[in-house]
Amino acid sequence: MTLKISLADYGVGNLHSITKALERCGAEVIRVEDMSRLIDAECMVFPGVGAFSRTMERLQPYRSDIVDCLEGGVPALGICIGMQILFQGSDEGSAPGLGFMEGRVVPLQAVSVPHMGWNEVTGNDRILDGIDDRYFYFAHSYRASPDDPLTSVGTTYYEGMFPSLFRKRNVYGTQFHPEKSSSSGLSFLRNFVEFAEACK
């Protein structure tokens, strides 16, 4: 049975590329504008272009319900800002995040900001299985700083090391954009779809 992914359309970013990429990986993508509908999702994806506080505006009224779903085992993927909102808050804005992962989003410590380009993700989590070329596309000025180091399952070097891949229960978060990362990104998304299907 085809995995149904609820893609959160909270008014920021371009959803076309992530929709097409997930469909190529065998999933059915349902674009959700009413954030209350996420509560009944089989799988959630929080896409990733935008500012922290703006992204949280539409999610805030359903924050505790969404976290309850994630704590209950609903698989999810957060991409870039969609990953950052999984944490408690950000130095980029004043709004609280979902708070599913403990920690904050902080400025990227680098001379050249924003970080834009292809960089390697190093890690041993099974979400990276079968991906020989682990270079992915990044575009960001902030990065997550988890309180629990075990939440970070992948790191990247850009003028210093920073965590770039996260996991808690059935939820993954990426600082990179798999939908913009060519064949490596498709392999990553295919692995996520297979992972989410196994959670059903």
Residue pairs with C-beta under 8 A, 6 or more apart in sequence:
1 200
2 26
2 27
2 28
3 26
3 27
3 28
3 42
3 43
3 193
3 196
3 197
3 200
4 27
4 28
4 30
4 41
4 42
4 43
5 22
5 27
5 28
5 29
5 30
5 41
5 42
5 43
5 44
5 45
5 193
5 196
6 30
6 32
6 37
6 38
6 41
6 42
6 43
6 44
6 45
7 15
7 18
7 19
7 22
7 29
7 30
7 31
7 32
7 45
7 47
8 32
8 35
8 38
8 44
8 45
8 46
8 47
8 59
8 82
9 15
9 31
9 32
9 33
10 35
10 50
10 55
10 57
10 58
10 59
11 54
11 57
11 58
12 49
12 50
12 51
12 54
12 55
12 81
13 47
13 48
13 49
13 50
13 81
14 49
15 31
15 47
17 179
17 180
18 45
18 47
18 79
18 179
19 29
19 31
20 179
21 178
21 179
21 185
21 186
21 189
22 29
22 45
22 179
22 189
22 193
23 29
24 186
25 186
25 189
25 190
25 192
25 193
26 190
26 193
27 43
27 193
27 196
29 45
32 38
32 41
35 58
35 59
35 61
35 62
35 66
36 61
36 62
36 65
38 44
38 62
38 66
38 69
39 62
39 65
39 66
39 69
41 69
41 74
42 74
42 200
43 74
43 75
43 76
43 196
43 199
44 66
44 69
44 70
44 74
44 75
44 76
44 77
45 76
45 77
45 78
45 79
45 82
46 76
46 77
46 78
46 79
46 82
46 83
46 85
46 86
47 79
47 80
47 82
48 78
48 79
48 80
48 81
48 82
48 83
48 177
49 80
49 81
49 139
50 81
51 81
51 92
51 93
52 81
52 84
52 85
52 90
52 92
52 93
52 95
52 97
52 105
52 142
53 90
53 92
53 93
53 94
53 95
54 93
55 81
55 82
55 85
56 85
56 93
56 95
56 96
56 97
56 98
57 95
59 66
59 85
59 98
60 95
60 96
63 96
63 98
63 99
66 98
67 98
67 99
67 100
70 76
70 98
70 100
70 169
70 170
70 171
71 100
71 169
73 169
73 170
73 199
74 170
74 199
75 170
75 171
75 195
75 196
75 199
76 170
76 171
76 172
77 171
77 172
77 173
77 174
77 192
77 196
78 84
78 85
78 86
78 171
78 172
78 173
78 174
79 173
79 174
79 177
79 178
79 179
80 139
80 140
80 174
80 175
80 176
80 177
82 173
83 144
83 166
83 173
83 174
83 175
84 90
84 97
84 105
84 142
84 144
84 173
85 97
85 98
86 97
86 98
86 100
86 101
86 166
86 168
86 171
86 173
87 97
87 98
87 99
87 100
87 101
87 102
87 103
87 104
87 105
87 144
87 146
88 96
88 97
88 99
88 101
88 102
88 103
88 104
89 95
89 96
89 97
89 104
89 105
90 97
90 104
90 105
90 106
90 142
91 104
91 105
91 106
91 107
91 142
92 105
92 141
92 142
97 105
100 168
100 171
101 144
101 146
101 148
101 151
101 166
101 168
101 171
101 173
102 146
102 147
102 148
102 151
103 144
103 145
103 146
103 147
103 148
103 151
104 144
104 145
105 142
105 143
105 144
105 145
106 142
106 143
106 144
106 145
107 113
107 141
107 142
108 114
108 115
108 140
108 141
108 142
108 143
108 158
108 162
109 159
109 160
109 162
110 158
110 159
110 160
111 159
112 159
113 141
114 139
114 140
114 141
115 138
115 139
115 140
115 141
115 158
116 138
116 139
117 137
117 138
118 135
118 136
118 137
118 138
118 181
119 135
119 136
119 138
119 156
119 157
119 158
119 164
119 176
120 134
120 135
120 136
120 156
120 157
121 128
121 134
121 135
121 136
121 154
121 155
121 156
121 164
121 165
121 176
122 134
122 154
122 155
122 156
123 153
123 154
123 155
123 165
124 153
125 153
125 154
125 165
125 167
126 191
126 195
127 153
127 165
127 167
127 172
127 188
127 191
127 192
127 195
128 134
128 154
128 165
128 188
128 191
129 191
130 187
130 191
131 184
131 187
131 188
131 191
133 183
133 184
134 184
135 181
135 184
136 174
136 176
136 177
136 178
136 181
136 184
136 185
136 188
137 176
137 177
137 180
137 181
137 185
138 156
138 158
138 164
138 175
138 176
138 177
139 177
139 180
140 175
143 162
143 163
143 164
143 175
144 163
144 166
144 173
144 175
145 163
146 152
146 163
146 166
151 163
151 166
151 167
151 168
152 163
152 165
152 166
153 165
153 166
153 167
154 163
154 164
154 165
154 166
155 161
155 162
155 163
155 164
155 165
156 162
156 163
156 164
156 175
156 176
162 175
163 175
164 174
164 175
164 176
165 172
165 173
165 174
165 175
165 176
166 172
166 173
166 174
167 173
170 195
170 196
170 199
172 192
172 195
174 188
176 185
177 185
178 184
178 185
178 186
178 188
178 189
179 185
179 189
181 188
